[in-house]
Every structure is written in C-alpha cells, then in structure tokens.
Amino acid sequence: MVAREKTEHIRQQIVKAADKLFYQNGYNLSSFSDIASASNVPRGNLNYYFKTKNEVLSAVIHYRIDEMQQMLNRWDEEYKTPLQRLQRYAQIVSNEKNEVTQYGCPMGTLNAELGKVQPILQKITKQQFVVFEQWMKTQFQAMGCSKNAVELTMHLMVRTQGVAAMAYIHQDARLINREVKSITRWLVSLDQS
C-alpha cells in the first residue's frame, strides 16, 4: 500500500507541475523535459507515469475539474442563496487578478491555444467550462430565472472570460475590479428568489 501511495503522490506532483506550466507557458511550449524538471521527477521516470504529453493534459484537466467540483460543493454549503453563489463565482477573476493580468484565465487561454490547431485536445479542455456552466444554470434556475437560465449562464461566462482576456491584454488589474462590480450589480438585478 505504501508503494501505491508513493506512486500516486508522485503522479499528483507531476500533474500539479504540468498544470502550472500549461497555464504560465502554454501547452505547446511545455515539453516533457520541462514537466520533469518542474516536478522534480527524472525525465526517464516520467514515462512510468505518463506515456505522452496528451496523457498529462488529460490528467491536468481531470485534476482541475476535481478541484472545481470541490470548490463548487463548498460554495453550495457556504453561501445560502444562489445569488451569493453566483457573486462568489464572479469574484474568482478578482481574487486571482495578479495571475489573470499576467497569464490570462487558465481555462480560457488553454482552450484558445488548443482550439487553433488541436481541436481534439480542445474538446477535453472544454469540459472545465461545462462544469461551471451546469452549476451556473442550476443557480440561475434557483434564482427564479428558469426560462432563460442557459442564456444567462452564457452571458455570465462571456462577461467573466471577457474581463480576464482584456485585463491580460491590457495588463490592467483595475479593469477587473470595475467589471466585477458591474457583474455583481447585474446579478442582483436578476434575483427573483
């Protein structure tokens, strides 16, 4: 059992290092050697855990989705109303504004990079958005917006992704603060619960 735990620990170490590399450098500019170096796992040993970089990407996406799901479950418990939960979602970009300004949104930048020349890989990374979209739709429905919950979900996703993209392009964290306040006011205006 100890050997299995050690193997899983090293695997997670590789996934976390790759996650950071893919975010900061991009998937295509991160080599197997970069991943080995960042995770402190000898290059030759990396193949024991992952045969290809695509397998690493898949593990990173599963890791991200697990982390997102845990976060959303915590929010469902922590925040009493769907409005509060959606407002908390809108705060993500604000809470991570230094990273967003420097690197963009981790989900958005990876999807944009892979969507240009690797559409099969982009379909894997799209699942991150699907997790948020399904959760948001449920929140909008609980707020009394069942008729247009899908459209409102897409609108919120577009606004937050747009804020992240423009803050990154202009390297301006102030833009994030201003736009998140606007998104929060919009959400309050929709609350029918």
Backbone as a printed PyTorch tensor [residue, N CA C, xyz], in Angstrom:
tensor([[[  0.8200,  -1.2080,   0.0000],
         [  0.0000,   0.0000,   0.0000],
         [  0.8590,   1.2650,   0.0000]],

        [[  1.9820,   1.2260,   0.6840],
         [  2.8600,   2.3850,   0.7490],
         [  3.3940,   2.7310,  -0.6400]],

        [[  3.7700,   1.7190,  -1.4160],
         [  4.2770,   1.9550,  -2.7680],
         [  3.2110,   2.6070,  -3.6390]],

        [[  1.9620,   2.1730,  -3.5150],
         [  0.8680,   2.7520,  -4.2920],
         [  0.6530,   4.2230,  -3.9130]],

        [[  0.7190,   4.5200,  -2.6260],
         [  0.5600,   5.9100,  -2.1660],
         [  1.6920,   6.7830,  -2.6860]],

        [[  2.9080,   6.2390,  -2.6790],
         [  4.0580,   6.9930,  -3.1980],
         [  3.8940,   7.2580,  -4.6890]],

        [[  3.4520,   6.2450,  -5.4220],
         [  3.2230,   6.3970,  -6.8610],
         [  2.1750,   7.4770,  -7.1200]],

        [[  1.0860,   7.4490,  -6.3740],
         [  0.0260,   8.4500,  -6.5510],
         [  0.5230,   9.8400,  -6.1750]],

        [[  1.3330,   9.9270,  -5.1340],
         [  1.8950,  11.2230,  -4.7070],
         [  2.7640,  11.8150,  -5.8230]],

        [[  3.6240,  10.9940,  -6.4050],
         [  4.4990,  11.4830,  -7.4830],
         [  3.6760,  11.8590,  -8.7100]],

        [[  2.6810,  11.0540,  -9.0070],
         [  1.8010,  11.3550, -10.1420],
         [  1.1290,  12.7240,  -9.9410]],

        [[  0.6230,  12.9670,  -8.7370],
         [ -0.0160,  14.2580,  -8.4320],
         [  0.9860,  15.4030,  -8.5100]],

        [[  2.2070,  15.1380,  -8.0920],
         [  3.2800,  16.1340,  -8.1760],
         [  3.5120,  16.5300,  -9.6320]],

        [[  3.5140,  15.5520, -10.5140],
         [  3.7010,  15.8010, -11.9490],
         [  2.5180,  16.5930, -12.4980]],

        [[  1.3140,  16.1880, -12.1400],
         [  0.1040,  16.8520, -12.6430],
         [  0.0710,  18.3150, -12.1940]],

        [[  0.3660,  18.5710, -10.9370],
         [  0.3470,  19.9570, -10.4310],
         [  1.4170,  20.8090, -11.1200]],

        [[  2.5900,  20.2460, -11.3300],
         [  3.6540,  20.9860, -12.0200],
         [  3.2550,  21.2630, -13.4700]],

        [[  2.6720,  20.2690, -14.1370],
         [  2.2370,  20.4470, -15.5260],
         [  1.1150,  21.4700, -15.6160]],

        [[  0.2070,  21.4390, -14.6550],
         [ -0.8860,  22.4110, -14.6240],
         [ -0.3260,  23.8290, -14.6130]],

        [[  0.6310,  24.0640, -13.7530],
         [  1.2440,  25.3980, -13.6570],
         [  1.9830,  25.7610, -14.9480]],

        [[  2.7180,  24.8110, -15.5040],
         [  3.4420,  25.0640, -16.7620],
         [  2.4860,  25.3770, -17.9050]],

        [[  1.4300,  24.5700, -18.0350],
         [  0.4750,  24.7920, -19.1220],
         [ -0.1750,  26.1600, -18.9940]],

        [[ -0.4070,  26.5960, -17.7700],
         [ -1.0030,  27.9130, -17.5420],
         [ -0.0110,  29.0250, -17.8700]],

        [[  1.1780,  28.9340, -17.3490],
         [  2.1330,  30.0330, -17.4850],
         [  2.8580,  30.0490, -18.8350]],

        [[  3.1400,  28.8790, -19.3910],
         [  3.9070,  28.8240, -20.6410],
         [  3.0800,  28.3940, -21.8420]],

        [[  1.9460,  27.7530, -21.5870],
         [  1.1450,  27.1830, -22.6600],
         [  1.4580,  25.7110, -22.8160]],

        [[  0.5040,  24.9830, -23.3330],
         [  0.6630,  23.5440, -23.5330],
         [  1.7530,  23.2420, -24.5620]],

        [[  1.7050,  23.9250, -25.6890],
         [  2.6240,  23.6170, -26.7860],
         [  4.0720,  23.9940, -26.4830]],

        [[  4.2820,  24.9490, -25.6030],
         [  5.6510,  25.3560, -25.2630],
         [  6.1940,  24.6360, -24.0330]],

        [[  5.4150,  23.7480, -23.4670],
         [  5.8630,  22.9730, -22.3090],
         [  6.2310,  21.5680, -22.7760]],

        [[  7.4960,  21.2350, -22.6680],
         [  7.9650,  19.9220, -23.1160],
         [  7.9010,  18.9060, -21.9810]],

        [[  8.0710,  17.6520, -22.3300],
         [  8.1550,  16.5910, -21.3250],
         [  9.3150,  16.8810, -20.3700]],

        [[ 10.4160,  17.3870, -20.9180],
         [ 11.5770,  17.7270, -20.0860],
         [ 11.2380,  18.8540, -19.1120]],

        [[ 10.4720,  19.8450, -19.5990],
         [ 10.0360,  20.9340, -18.7080],
         [  9.1920,  20.3910, -17.5620]],

        [[  8.2900,  19.4840, -17.8960],
         [  7.4060,  18.8900, -16.8880],
         [  8.2360,  18.1030, -15.8720]],

        [[  9.1950,  17.3310, -16.3560],
         [ 10.0610,  16.5590, -15.4620],
         [ 10.8280,  17.4910, -14.5260]],

        [[ 11.3850,  18.5320, -15.0880],
         [ 12.1650,  19.4800, -14.2870],
         [ 11.2920,  20.1810, -13.2430]],

        [[ 10.1320,  20.6520, -13.6580],
         [  9.2410,  21.3790, -12.7420],
         [  8.6990,  20.4860, -11.6320]],

        [[  8.5660,  19.1920, -11.9150],
         [  8.0050,  18.2770, -10.9190],
         [  9.0830,  17.5530, -10.1120]],

        [[ 10.3480,  17.8210, -10.4390],
         [ 11.4790,  17.1580,  -9.7650],
         [ 11.4320,  15.6400,  -9.9200]],

        [[ 10.9840,  15.2040, -11.0840],
         [ 10.9530,  13.7840, -11.4140],
         [ 11.9120,  13.5970, -12.5940]],

        [[ 12.8720,  12.6770, -12.4740],
         [ 13.7900,  12.4700, -13.5970],
         [ 13.0390,  12.2060, -14.9020]],

        [[ 13.5560,  12.7690, -15.9730],
         [ 12.8980,  12.6740, -17.2870],
         [ 12.5810,  11.2190, -17.6520]],

        [[ 13.5080,  10.3240, -17.4070],
         [ 13.2960,   8.9160, -17.7300],
         [ 12.1840,   8.2860, -16.9120]],

        [[ 11.9730,   8.7560, -15.7130],
         [ 10.9210,   8.2050, -14.8450],
         [  9.5360,   8.7260, -15.2120]],

        [[  9.4760,   9.8410, -15.9050],
         [  8.1940,  10.4390, -16.2640],
         [  7.3470,   9.4700, -17.0930]],

        [[  8.0060,   8.7030, -17.9580],
         [  7.2850,   7.7530, -18.8110],
         [  6.6040,   6.6410, -18.0250]],

        [[  7.0390,   6.4060, -16.8110],
         [  6.3710,   5.4160, -15.9590],
         [  4.9600,   5.8860, -15.6070]],

        [[  4.8070,   7.1830, -15.4410],
         [  3.5260,   7.7680, -15.0280],
         [  2.6630,   8.1950, -16.2090]],

        [[  3.2990,   8.7160, -17.2430],
         [  2.5820,   9.2150, -18.4210],
         [  3.3830,   8.8810, -19.6690]],

        [[  2.7230,   8.2680, -20.6410],
         [  3.4100,   7.8800, -21.8810],
         [  3.5290,   9.0460, -22.8510]],

        [[  2.5410,   9.9640, -22.8280],
         [  2.5370,  11.0930, -23.7640],
         [  2.1520,  12.3810, -23.0370]],

        [[  2.4490,  13.4760, -23.6750],
         [  2.0600,  14.7720, -23.1030],
         [  0.5370,  14.9220, -23.1170]],

        [[ -0.1210,  14.3070, -24.0900],
         [ -1.5900,  14.3320, -24.1170],
         [ -2.1750,  13.6450, -22.8840]],

        [[ -1.5420,  12.5700, -22.4150],
         [ -1.9850,  11.9140, -21.1860],
         [ -1.8160,  12.8440, -19.9900]],

        [[ -0.7410,  13.6050, -19.9950],
         [ -0.5320,  14.5880, -18.9200],
         [ -1.6430,  15.6320, -18.9730]],

        [[ -1.9520,  16.1240, -20.1620],
         [ -3.0150,  17.1140, -20.3140],
         [ -4.3380,  16.5690, -19.7800]],

        [[ -4.6580,  15.3530, -20.1390],
         [ -5.8940,  14.7440, -19.6700],
         [ -5.9200,  14.6710, -18.1450]],

        [[ -4.8070,  14.2980, -17.5400],
         [ -4.7190,  14.2400, -16.0750],
         [ -4.8520,  15.6340, -15.4610]],

        [[ -4.2620,  16.6390, -16.1040],
         [ -4.3780,  18.0210, -15.6160],
         [ -5.8360,  18.4700, -15.6480]],

        [[ -6.5390,  18.1730, -16.7330],
         [ -7.9420,  18.5750, -16.8390],
         [ -8.7790,  17.8640, -15.7840]],

        [[ -8.5340,  16.5770, -15.5740],
         [ -9.2610,  15.8500, -14.5240],
         [ -8.9680,  16.4540, -13.1450]],

        [[ -7.7270,  16.8120, -12.9180],
         [ -7.3330,  17.4550, -11.6560],
         [ -8.0710,  18.7840, -11.4870]],

        [[ -8.0590,  19.5970, -12.5480],
         [ -8.7460,  20.8960, -12.4730],
         [-10.2410,  20.7140, -12.2130]],

        [[-10.8530,  19.7720, -12.9140],
         [-12.2900,  19.5510, -12.7530],
         [-12.6050,  19.0750, -11.3390]],

        [[-11.7910,  18.1850, -10.8060],
         [-11.9880,  17.7370,  -9.4170],
         [-11.8990,  18.9130,  -8.4460]],

        [[-10.8880,  19.7620,  -8.6500],
         [-10.7210,  20.9400,  -7.7940],
         [-11.9320,  21.8800,  -7.9160]],

        [[-12.4000,  22.0910,  -9.1380],
         [-13.5700,  22.9540,  -9.3670],
         [-14.8020,  22.3920,  -8.6750]],

        [[-15.0090,  21.0990,  -8.8390],
         [-16.1920,  20.4680,  -8.2580],
         [-16.1720,  20.5860,  -6.7330]],

        [[-15.0120,  20.3820,  -6.1420],
         [-14.8960,  20.5400,  -4.6890],
         [-15.1850,  21.9810,  -4.2690]],

        [[-14.6630,  22.9380,  -5.0350],
         [-14.9020,  24.3430,  -4.7380],
         [-16.3930,  24.6710,  -4.8420]],

        [[-17.0470,  24.2070,  -5.8990],
         [-18.4760,  24.4800,  -6.0830],
         [-19.3020,  23.8210,  -4.9800]],

        [[-18.9210,  22.6320,  -4.5620],
         [-19.6210,  21.9730,  -3.4510],
         [-19.4770,  22.7800,  -2.1610]],

        [[-18.2710,  23.3190,  -1.9270],
         [-18.0620,  24.1800,  -0.7410],
         [-18.9440,  25.4240,  -0.8210]],

        [[-18.9980,  26.0330,  -2.0080],
         [-19.8300,  27.2300,  -2.1650],
         [-21.3000,  26.9140,  -1.9160]],

        [[-21.7440,  25.7570,  -2.3970],
         [-23.1440,  25.3660,  -2.1810],
         [-23.4580,  25.2610,  -0.6960]],

        [[-22.4830,  24.8560,   0.0950],
         [-22.6770,  24.7560,   1.5380],
         [-22.4820,  26.1000,   2.2370]],

        [[-21.4700,  26.8460,   1.7960],
         [-21.0900,  28.0990,   2.4530],
         [-22.0670,  29.2400,   2.2360]],

        [[-22.5660,  29.3750,   1.0180],
         [-23.4090,  30.5130,   0.6600],
         [-24.8600,  30.0720,   0.6100]],

        [[-25.6940,  30.8150,   1.2990],
         [-27.0890,  30.4020,   1.4870],
         [-27.9480,  30.5510,   0.2380]],

        [[-27.6740,  31.5610,  -0.5830],
         [-28.5510,  31.8410,  -1.7170],
         [-27.8130,  31.6520,  -3.0490]],

        [[-28.5600,  31.3640,  -4.1060],
         [-27.9270,  31.2500,  -5.4290],
         [-27.2700,  32.5590,  -5.8670]],

        [[-27.8610,  33.6920,  -5.4900],
         [-27.2540,  34.9810,  -5.8210],
         [-25.8680,  35.0890,  -5.1960]],

        [[-25.7530,  34.7430,  -3.9280],
         [-24.4460,  34.8020,  -3.2570],
         [-23.4420,  33.8760,  -3.9290]],

        [[-23.9160,  32.7120,  -4.3570],
         [-23.0150,  31.7560,  -5.0200],
         [-22.5230,  32.2990,  -6.3600]],

        [[-23.4320,  32.8850,  -7.1340],
         [-23.0320,  33.4590,  -8.4250],
         [-22.1120,  34.6630,  -8.2320]],

        [[-22.3790,  35.4490,  -7.2140],
         [-21.4830,  36.5730,  -6.9190],
         [-20.0890,  36.0610,  -6.5520]],

        [[-20.0590,  34.9630,  -5.8270],
         [-18.7610,  34.3690,  -5.4600],
         [-18.0270,  33.9030,  -6.7100]],

        [[-18.7680,  33.3210,  -7.6480],
         [-18.1460,  32.9220,  -8.9140],
         [-17.5280,  34.1440,  -9.6070]],

        [[-18.2650,  35.2340,  -9.6570],
         [-17.7740,  36.4440, -10.3230],
         [-16.4980,  36.9700,  -9.6640]],

        [[-16.3170,  36.6720,  -8.3870],
         [-15.1390,  37.1360,  -7.6520],
         [-13.8670,  36.3690,  -8.0070]],

        [[-14.0000,  35.2140,  -8.6590],
         [-12.8050,  34.4170,  -8.9740],
         [-11.7700,  35.2600,  -9.7060]],

        [[-12.2020,  35.9340, -10.7460],
         [-11.2600,  36.7120, -11.5590],
         [-10.6270,  37.8300, -10.7310]],

        [[-11.3850,  38.3910,  -9.7980],
         [-10.8600,  39.4340,  -8.9280],
         [ -9.8630,  38.8650,  -7.9180]],

        [[-10.1990,  37.7130,  -7.3490],
         [ -9.3120,  37.0900,  -6.3560],
         [ -7.9890,  36.6440,  -6.9710]],

        [[ -8.0060,  36.3480,  -8.2480],
         [ -6.8060,  35.8680,  -8.9430],
         [ -6.2690,  36.9170,  -9.9080]],

        [[ -6.5340,  38.2030,  -9.6100],
         [ -6.2330,  39.2460, -10.5970],
         [ -4.7590,  39.3560, -10.9660]],

        [[ -3.8420,  39.0830, -10.0460],
         [ -2.4170,  39.1720, -10.4020],
         [ -2.0560,  38.1260, -11.4530]],

        [[ -2.5210,  36.8800, -11.2430],
         [ -2.2480,  35.8210, -12.2010],
         [ -2.9820,  36.0650, -13.5200]],

        [[ -4.2410,  36.4950, -13.4150],
         [ -5.0370,  36.7430, -14.6210],
         [ -4.4120,  37.8560, -15.4550]],

        [[ -3.9450,  38.8970, -14.8120],
         [ -3.3210,  40.0070, -15.5330],
         [ -2.0260,  39.5580, -16.2030]],

        [[ -1.3130,  38.6610, -15.5570],
         [ -0.0370,  38.2050, -16.1030],
         [ -0.1800,  37.0940, -17.1450]],

        [[ -1.1490,  36.1620, -16.9370],
         [ -1.2340,  34.9810, -17.8020],
         [ -2.5910,  34.7760, -18.4740]],

        [[ -3.6090,  35.5170, -18.0790],
         [ -4.9550,  35.2890, -18.5870],
         [ -5.6760,  34.2680, -17.7240]],

        [[ -6.8290,  33.8180, -18.1650],
         [ -7.5960,  32.8010, -17.4510],
         [ -7.0060,  31.4330, -17.7720]],

        [[ -6.7630,  30.5900, -16.7650],
         [ -6.1730,  29.2820, -17.0620],
         [ -7.0370,  28.4230, -17.9930]],

        [[ -8.3440,  28.5000, -17.8360],
         [ -9.2370,  27.7190, -18.7040],
         [ -9.2880,  28.3330, -20.0990]],

        [[ -9.4830,  29.6360, -20.1560],
         [ -9.6470,  30.3230, -21.4360],
         [ -8.4070,  30.2830, -22.3010]],

        [[ -7.2390,  30.5110, -21.6980],
         [ -6.0130,  30.5340, -22.5030],
         [ -5.6840,  29.1510, -23.0530]],

        [[ -5.8950,  28.1200, -22.2460],
         [ -5.6240,  26.7600, -22.7190],
         [ -6.5810,  26.3680, -23.8390]],

        [[ -7.8600,  26.7050, -23.6870],
         [ -8.8390,  26.4110, -24.7350],
         [ -8.5200,  27.1570, -26.0160]],

        [[ -8.1440,  28.4120, -25.8930],
         [ -7.8170,  29.2020, -27.0850],
         [ -6.5850,  28.6310, -27.7880]],

        [[ -5.5690,  28.2790, -27.0160],
         [ -4.3440,  27.7300, -27.5970],
         [ -4.6260,  26.4230, -28.3450]],

        [[ -5.3250,  25.5190, -27.7230],
         [ -5.5570,  24.2080, -28.3230],
         [ -6.5980,  24.2570, -29.4390]],

        [[ -7.5440,  25.1740, -29.3310],
         [ -8.5920,  25.2750, -30.3380],
         [ -8.0820,  25.6650, -31.7080]],

        [[ -6.9410,  26.3180, -31.7630],
         [ -6.4030,  26.7660, -33.0490],
         [ -5.8790,  25.6200, -33.9060]],

        [[ -5.1780,  24.6870, -33.2950],
         [ -4.5370,  23.6300, -34.1000],
         [ -4.7420,  22.2220, -33.5440]],

        [[ -5.3610,  22.1030, -32.3780],
         [ -5.5360,  20.7830, -31.7690],
         [ -6.9690,  20.6280, -31.2510]],

        [[ -7.9380,  20.6170, -32.1780],
         [ -9.3390,  20.6040, -31.7520],
         [ -9.7340,  19.3920, -30.9050]],

        [[ -9.0690,  18.2680, -31.0930],
         [ -9.3970,  17.0900, -30.2770],
         [ -9.0090,  17.3400, -28.8270]],

        [[ -7.8420,  17.9320, -28.6120],
         [ -7.4170,  18.2630, -27.2500],
         [ -8.2920,  19.3820, -26.6680]],

        [[ -8.7250,  20.3010, -27.5190],
         [ -9.5700,  21.3960, -27.0500],
         [-10.8840,  20.8590, -26.4990]],

        [[-11.3980,  19.7910, -27.0950],
         [-12.6420,  19.2000, -26.5940],
         [-12.4710,  18.6930, -25.1650]],

        [[-11.2860,  18.1880, -24.8480],
         [-11.0050,  17.7250, -23.4800],
         [-11.0040,  18.9140, -22.5260]],

        [[-10.3390,  19.9910, -22.9110],
         [-10.2220,  21.1460, -22.0140],
         [-11.5510,  21.8930, -21.8630]],

        [[-12.4140,  21.7740, -22.8580],
         [-13.7240,  22.4270, -22.7930],
         [-14.5440,  21.9340, -21.5960]],

        [[-14.2770,  20.7290, -21.1440],
         [-15.0380,  20.1570, -20.0320],
         [-14.9680,  21.0260, -18.7800]],

        [[-13.8870,  21.7950, -18.6360],
         [-13.7900,  22.7060, -17.4900],
         [-14.9390,  23.7140, -17.5140]],

        [[-15.2160,  24.2440, -18.6870],
         [-16.2990,  25.2080, -18.8250],
         [-17.6510,  24.5610, -18.5630]],

        [[-17.8010,  23.3360, -19.0320],
         [-19.0720,  22.6360, -18.8680],
         [-19.4230,  22.4840, -17.3880]],

        [[-18.4360,  22.1960, -16.5550],
         [-18.6800,  22.0700, -15.1090],
         [-19.2640,  23.3660, -14.5580]],

        [[-18.6370,  24.4880, -14.8730],
         [-19.1410,  25.7850, -14.3980],
         [-20.5150,  26.0960, -14.9930]],

        [[-20.6740,  25.8290, -16.2840],
         [-21.9390,  26.1540, -16.9490],
         [-23.1140,  25.3940, -16.3340]],

        [[-22.9230,  24.1160, -16.0620],
         [-24.0090,  23.3350, -15.4590],
         [-24.3520,  23.8620, -14.0680]],

        [[-23.3310,  24.1840, -13.3010],
         [-23.5390,  24.7130, -11.9530],
         [-24.2570,  26.0700, -12.0050]],

        [[-23.8000,  26.9540, -12.8910],
         [-24.4220,  28.2760, -13.0160],
         [-25.8840,  28.1680, -13.4290]],

        [[-26.1630,  27.3090, -14.3740],
         [-27.5420,  27.1270, -14.8320],
         [-28.4470,  26.7640, -13.6530]],

        [[-27.9820,  25.8690, -12.8050],
         [-28.7450,  25.4790, -11.6130],
         [-28.9640,  26.6720, -10.6920]],

        [[-27.9630,  27.5170, -10.5480],
         [-28.0820,  28.6940,  -9.6780],
         [-29.0970,  29.6920, -10.2500]],

        [[-29.0260,  29.9280, -11.5580],
         [-29.9830,  30.8510, -12.1800],
         [-31.4080,  30.3090, -12.0650]],

        [[-31.5640,  29.0150, -12.2260],
         [-32.8980,  28.4190, -12.0740],
         [-33.4130,  28.6260, -10.6520]],

        [[-32.5510,  28.4310,  -9.6770],
         [-32.9450,  28.6130,  -8.2750],
         [-33.2470,  30.0780,  -7.9460]],

        [[-32.7000,  30.9970,  -8.7390],
         [-32.9760,  32.4280,  -8.5560],
         [-34.3020,  32.8330,  -9.1800]],

        [[-34.9650,  31.8990,  -9.8550],
         [-36.2370,  32.2180, -10.4960],
         [-36.1060,  32.5750, -11.9590]],

        [[-34.9760,  32.2460, -12.5550],
         [-34.7260,  32.5850, -13.9590],
         [-34.6830,  31.3230, -14.8290]],

        [[-35.5960,  30.4100, -14.5860],
         [-35.5730,  29.1200, -15.2920],
         [-35.7060,  29.2580, -16.8010]],

        [[-36.5560,  30.1940, -17.2420],
         [-36.8110,  30.3450, -18.6780],
         [-35.5540,  30.6500, -19.4810]],

        [[-34.7180,  31.5010, -18.9350],
         [-33.5260,  31.9060, -19.6870],
         [-32.2300,  31.5890, -18.9340]],

        [[-32.2390,  30.5230, -18.1450],
         [-31.0530,  30.1470, -17.3600],
         [-29.8460,  29.8460, -18.2470]],

        [[-30.0700,  29.2110, -19.3910],
         [-28.9580,  28.8810, -20.2920],
         [-28.3400,  30.1600, -20.8580]],

        [[-29.1900,  31.0840, -21.3030],
         [-28.6840,  32.3400, -21.8720],
         [-27.9580,  33.1690, -20.8190]],

        [[-28.5090,  33.2210, -19.6120],
         [-27.8610,  33.9720, -18.5300],
         [-26.5220,  33.3500, -18.1520]],

        [[-26.4730,  32.0320, -18.1580],
         [-25.2200,  31.3250, -17.8750],
         [-24.1590,  31.7040, -18.9010]],

        [[-24.5280,  31.6680, -20.1840],
         [-23.5690,  32.0260, -21.2280],
         [-23.1450,  33.4940, -21.1180]],

        [[-24.1030,  34.3390, -20.7620],
         [-23.7840,  35.7660, -20.6170],
         [-22.7740,  35.9770, -19.4830]],

        [[-22.9950,  35.3130, -18.3690],
         [-22.0630,  35.4440, -17.2420],
         [-20.6930,  34.8830, -17.6180]],

        [[-20.6770,  33.7570, -18.3080],
         [-19.4010,  33.1720, -18.7230],
         [-18.6710,  34.1080, -19.6950]],

        [[-19.4170,  34.6720, -20.6430],
         [-18.8100,  35.6020, -21.6040],
         [-18.2460,  36.8270, -20.8810]],

        [[-18.9870,  37.3480, -19.9400],
         [-18.5130,  38.5410, -19.2190],
         [-17.2490,  38.2570, -18.4170]],

        [[-17.2240,  37.1480, -17.6870],
         [-16.0440,  36.8710, -16.8660],
         [-14.8350,  36.5070, -17.7320]],

        [[-15.0650,  35.7530, -18.8020],
         [-13.9570,  35.4300, -19.6940],
         [-13.4600,  36.6860, -20.4270]],

        [[-14.3880,  37.5490, -20.7910],
         [-14.0080,  38.7990, -21.4450],
         [-13.1850,  39.6890, -20.5340]],

        [[-13.5780,  39.7730, -19.2870],
         [-12.8160,  40.5650, -18.3070],
         [-11.4020,  40.0090, -18.1900]],

        [[-11.2910,  38.6890, -18.0610],
         [ -9.9690,  38.0690, -17.9300],
         [ -9.1150,  38.3370, -19.1610]],

        [[ -9.7080,  38.1990, -20.3410],
         [ -8.9590,  38.4150, -21.5790],
         [ -8.4890,  39.8640, -21.7040]],

        [[ -9.3670,  40.8120, -21.4290],
         [ -8.9950,  42.2270, -21.5880],
         [ -8.0040,  42.6770, -20.5120]],

        [[ -8.1490,  42.1690, -19.2980],
         [ -7.1860,  42.5080, -18.2450],
         [ -5.7990,  41.9890, -18.6240]],

        [[ -5.7630,  40.8000, -19.2080],
         [ -4.4980,  40.2170, -19.6570],
         [ -3.9190,  41.0240, -20.8240]],

        [[ -4.7450,  41.3330, -21.8000],
         [ -4.2780,  42.0790, -22.9730],
         [ -3.7330,  43.4450, -22.5890]],

        [[ -4.4520,  44.1270, -21.6870],
         [ -4.0470,  45.4900, -21.2930],
         [ -3.1810,  45.5170, -20.0410]],

        [[ -2.9570,  44.3400, -19.4340],
         [ -2.1670,  44.2640, -18.2020],
         [ -2.6880,  45.2640, -17.1690]],

        [[ -4.0130,  45.2400, -16.9650],
         [ -4.6660,  46.2210, -16.1090],
         [ -5.6110,  45.5390, -15.1180]],

        [[ -5.1660,  45.3950, -13.8750],
         [ -5.9760,  44.7630, -12.8330],
         [ -7.1520,  45.6500, -12.4250]],

        [[ -7.0440,  46.9600, -12.6170],
         [ -8.1470,  47.8680, -12.2560],
         [ -9.3930,  47.5630, -13.0790]],

        [[ -9.1890,  47.1420, -14.3050],
         [-10.3000,  46.7670, -15.1820],
         [-11.0990,  45.6160, -14.5500]],

        [[-10.4020,  44.6950, -13.9260],
         [-11.0650,  43.5580, -13.2710],
         [-11.9770,  44.0510, -12.1630]],

        [[-11.4610,  44.9000, -11.2820],
         [-12.2690,  45.3940, -10.1600],
         [-13.5330,  46.0970, -10.6420]],

        [[-13.3760,  46.9490, -11.6280],
         [-14.5110,  47.7020, -12.1540],
         [-15.5660,  46.7800, -12.7730]],

        [[-15.1200,  45.8430, -13.5790],
         [-16.0620,  44.9690, -14.2750],
         [-16.7280,  43.9710, -13.3390]],

        [[-16.0140,  43.4910, -12.3380],
         [-16.6210,  42.5590, -11.3810],
         [-17.7280,  43.2680, -10.5990]],

        [[-17.5370,  44.5320, -10.2590],
         [-18.6080,  45.3040,  -9.5950],
         [-19.8330,  45.3990, -10.5020]],

        [[-19.6010,  45.6260, -11.7820],
         [-20.7020,  45.7170, -12.7420],
         [-21.4320,  44.3810, -12.8650]],

        [[-20.6850,  43.2940, -12.9120],
         [-21.2900,  41.9570, -12.9920],
         [-22.1230,  41.6880, -11.7430]],

        [[-21.6110,  42.0670, -10.5900],
         [-22.3240,  41.8540,  -9.3240],
         [-23.6500,  42.6110,  -9.3180]],

        [[-23.6370,  43.8630,  -9.7920],
         [-24.8820,  44.6460,  -9.8640],
         [-25.8810,  43.9860, -10.8180]],

        [[-25.3930,  43.4880, -11.9410],
         [-26.2430,  42.8070, -12.9030],
         [-26.9010,  41.5790, -12.2670]],

        [[-26.1320,  40.7990, -11.5360],
         [-26.6610,  39.6130, -10.8850],
         [-27.7490,  39.9740,  -9.8820]],

        [[-27.5220,  41.0230,  -9.1120],
         [-28.5390,  41.4730,  -8.1270],
         [-29.8330,  41.8330,  -8.8480]],

        [[-29.7170,  42.4710,  -9.9950],
         [-30.9090,  42.9020, -10.7460],
         [-31.7300,  41.7220, -11.2460]],

        [[-31.1220,  40.5550, -11.3580],
         [-31.8130,  39.3740, -11.8730],
         [-32.5070,  38.5470, -10.7840]],

        [[-32.1330,  38.7670,  -9.5480],
         [-32.5850,  37.8880,  -8.4440],
         [-34.0960,  38.0050,  -8.2400]],

        [[-34.7770,  36.8780,  -8.4120],
         [-36.2320,  36.8140,  -8.2120],
         [-36.6030,  35.8630,  -7.0790]],

        [[-35.5980,  35.3600,  -6.3690],
         [-35.8780,  34.3650,  -5.3310],
         [-36.3860,  35.0090,  -4.0450]]])
